[in-house]
């Protein structure tokens, strides 16, 4: 007899439901949301053919922890699971969700997703932290400029040393404003120090990674883009065709077809937004700053002449993603032609 389990995971506890092949409930339990707690609860149930749970913040930790314990764990797309679970139960409860996920495991009506390795998630965390810090720096500088304009001072843009000097000079002797500016400048300097420390870590990781060094042979691709791309792909072999990368990163147009209606819209923008943005920036650098002869650049410029530069950048970003994945998969460098 085959058995199937569904896990409805929350931050503190996980509801577990085990079904047999006929859909009869064999056992239900509530365990702590840890690999150890869930594993112990499953040890008390019949051996399951598959154990299904949804994507979420705790998915990487639970997936890899349960896989190490020998649990046949499967992570499924949460949006698909949400639509299916709405039709399986009238009331949405954690217990009913676990039952619904167990039914999905029994019927096989689910889309399995790849759970990235923990080192890849660590790299993505580093990149996201840098993005947040850069956003905080920009916010602080805009706040400083906004306060200065009230007193008739227009501060220079950019990260030049004159920025801080002009801020302190214009606020000197003004009660209240001087203390506010010093506090904002101190916060900005702390954020800049944190960004510099992260940049140092990124450069160290790139120097250690042969894949990142290979990707940086592509014109316009720098350390941050190479590191973010390798972390997003994680395992190049999981994509059978390199051209599937465009859809994975949301760089292909949406399509809606129903009867006589067939509509192609803007790009889907699914997947990793940060990687998509970095690829777009790399494409822009190749089109506007790279001076060498490159057929790939000429191909994108021809698109710009037929349409516009924005569409050319998107098309080039999609082509770069395909090329970079092929480089990782075949272990080859970029050869301009």
N, C-alpha and C positions, 0 to 999 in steps of 0.2 A: 504494500500500500504506500502510495506517495503522499507526502504531507507538505503543506505550504504555510508560510508565516508572513504576517504583515506587521510592520512596526510603525506606530504613529509617535514621532519623536517630538518632545518639547524640551525646554531648557532643563527642567528638573527631573522629569520622569517620562517613561516610554510605555505606551500601552501595546501589548503583544497579543496577537490572535493567531491560532494555529488551526488550519482546516485540513480535511482529508480530500481525496480526489473528488468525492461526491459533493463537497461544499459543506459538510457537517463540521460544526465547531468541535474540535478535539480538546482545546485548552485555551484559557485566557489568563493573562498575568499583567502586572504592573511592575516595572523595574526602574532602577536609577538609570539616567541617560549616560551611561558609560559602557565601554566595551565589556568590562568585567561583569557589570550588573545584568546587561542584556544577555551575555553569554551564559551566565549561571541560570537565568530563567529559561533559556532555550535548551540547556542541558537536561532540564526536568521534563521536557516535552519530547515527542517522537522526533527522530532525525528528519529534518526537512530537506526537500529537494531544492527549494529556493526560499530565501528570506528577502522580502521587498520593503524598501522604505524610500521616502522622497528626498529630493535635493534640498539643501538648506545649509545654514551656517555650521551645523555640527556634523554634516555629512562626511567631510574628509576624515575627521578623527574617528568617528564610529565605523566608517567603511574599512579603513585600514586596520583598525584595532580588531574588528570582528573577523576580517579576512585572515589575520595572523592566528586567530583561534580556530581556523578551519571552518568557519560558518560560510555557507554558500550565499553570501550577501549580494544583493542586486540593488543598485540605485537607479531610480526611474525619474523621468521628467515630471516636475511638480505641476506644471500647467496642464499636462495631459491627465495626471492623476486627479487634479481638482475637478476637471470636467466629468471624469468617470465617477468619482465619489458622489457628486451631486445626484446622480441617477440611482445610486444604490441604497441610499438611506434618506428618510424624510428629515430626520433631525441630525444636525452636525454635532457630533460629540467625538472625543478622542477614542472612545471605545468603538463607535461605529466606523470611524476612519481606519482604525486598525483592521476591522473586519473587511472593509472595502479593499484595502491594500492586499489582504490575504486572498480575496477573490481575484484580484488582478494577477497575483502570482499564480493562482490555480489555472486561470484561463490563458495566461500568456499575453493578455491585451495590455501591453505597456511598451514604452520605449526606453531601453536601457541607455544610461549616459555614462560617460567616462568620468571617473573621479580622479582628479589630478593627484600626483604624489605630494607628500608633505613638504619636501624641499621646494617643489614648484610653488606651493602656496606660500612658503616663507619668502621667496623672491617676489611674488606678487604683493605680499604685505609690505615689503620694502619699497616697491614702486608706488603703491597707493599712499604710503606714509609721506613720501617725497611730494606727491601731488597735493596732498592736504597742506603740507607745510608751505609749498609755493603759493597756494591759495591764501593762506594766512598772511604771508609776506605781502602779497598784493593788497589784501584788505587793510593791513596796517598802513601801508604807504598811501593808499587812497584816503584813509582817515586823517593822516597827517596833512595831506594836501588840502583836504576839505576844511580842516581847522585853520590852516594858514590863509586860505582865500578869504575867510571872514575878516581877517586883519589886513587884507590888501596885499598879501605876499603870494607870489606864484613860484612854486618850487620846481626845480628841474626834474625831468623824468629819468628813469633808469637807476642803476645801482652805483653811480659815481660817488666818490668821497665827498663831493660838494653838496650832496643831498643832505647828509647829516649836519655838515657845517652850517648850511643855510637855515636848516630847521632850528638849530640851537641859537643861531644869531638873531633870527627874527622874533623868537619868543623870549629873549633875554630881557629881564626887567618888567615883564608883564605878569602880574600876580595871577596865579591859577593856570595860565597858558604855559608858562615855563615848566611847571611840574607835570602837566599833561603831556607836553612834547617829550620831556625826558623819559617819562614812563613808556610812551609809544616807541621811542627810539630804542630803548633798552629791550623791549619785547621784540622789535624787528631784528636787532643784533642777535638775540638768542635764537630766533627762527633761522636766520642766515647761518649761524653756527651749526644748527641741527641739519640744515640742508647740505652744508659742506661735508659733514660727517657721513651722511647717507651717500653723497656722491663718491666719497672715498671708498665706501663699502661696495658700491656698484662697480667702480673701476677695478677693485680687487677681484670681484666675482667674474667680471668679464675677462680679466687676464688669465684666470684659472680655467675658463671655459673655452674649449677648442671650438665648439659650435658657435659661440658668440663671435669669436675672432673670425670665423669663416663668414658669418653673415655680414660682418662689417666691411667685407670686400665689396659689397654692393654700394654703389654711389648713393649718398644720402642717408644711409643707415648708420647710426651712431651707437654708442654703448647702451644707452637706455632702450632704444628700439630693439636692438638685438637681444638684450636680456629679457625684455617684456615678451617678445615673440617666442623665445625658447620656453619660457615659463608657461605661456598660454598653450603651446602645442604639446609640451610635456613629452609625449611619446610619438614621434613622427609616424611610426608604423601603424598607428590606430586609424590613419586616414588611408584608404586604399588608393585614392587618386588625389594628386596635389590640387587639382582644380576644385575640389570640395572645400578647400580652405576659405575661398571667397564667401561661400554661404555660411560657414561656421563663424566667421568674423562679422557677418552682417553687411558685406560689401556688394551683394547682388541685389537687383531690383525685386521688389515684391510683385507677385502676379496673382490676379484674381480672375478666375474663369468660371462662368456659369451660363450654360446654354449659348446664346449668341453673344453674350458679354465676355470680352477678353481684355482685361486691363492690366497694364504693366506700370507700376508706380515708382516711387523713390526706393532707395536701398532700404533693406529691412532693419538695419541697425541692431541686430541681435548679437549676442555673444559679448566678448570683452571690449567694452567701449574704449578703454585706455589704449589697447593695442591698435584698434581701428584708427584712433586719433594719431598715434605715432606713425603708422603707415601712411596716413594722409600727409603728415608733415614731411616724411621722407620723400614722398612723391613730389611735393612742392619744392623741396630742396633740389631734387634731381632736375626738375623743369626750369628752375629759376637761377640756380647757382652753379650747377655742374657745367663746366665749359668743354669737356671732352666730347669726342664723337661717340655716339651711343645709339644703336638702332631702337632700343627700348624708349629712349627719350623722343626720337623722331616719330615713333608710333603714337605716343601720347600727344605730341604737338599736332599731329594730323587730326586727332580727335578734337583738339581745341579749335582748330580751324573750321571743322564741320559743325561743332556745337559751341562749347565754351570751356574755359579753363577749369571750372569747378568739376565738370563731368570728366575732363581729362585727368585731373588729379585722382578722382575716385577710381577711374579705370586703371590708372597706373598703380594705385595702392593695391587694388585687387590683383593685378599682375605681379607686383612685388611679393605679395603674400604667397602666391603660387610658386614663384621662383625660389623664394627662401625656404619653403617647405621641401621642395625638390632637392635643394642643396643639403638640407639636413638629412633627408631620407637616403640620398645617394652618396653622402659624404664627399661632396665636391665643392670647389670654390666657384665664385662668380667669374665668368669669362665674358667681358664686354665684346660685343660684335657690332 
